[in-house]
Amino acid sequence: MSDMPAQSPVTFSRRLKKLRESAGLTQQELGTRAGISISNLAQLEQGQRTDPRLSTVLAIARALGVRPSKLIDGLNEGE
């Protein structure tokens, strides 16, 4: 069971990829900074996993230097 509510895989994966690329990071660099596997990160970014744990979302947000809401609901993204 996931800690995060289900949402559109396209939305979360698109936000994740956009934020990672905007930060100028590779999947490997972001995975290392966030303390998560590259495989897990790639699956999230490709929409293959749509149920990230809250701890994973928080780690990714911290590694990207953004608030978790940027990943979860696209706050200030105009969506």
Secondary structure as UniProt FT lines:
FT   HELIX           9..22
FT   TURN            23..24
FT   HELIX           27..34
FT   HELIX           38..45
FT   TURN            46..47
FT   HELIX           54..64
FT   HELIX           68..72
FT   TURN            75..78
//
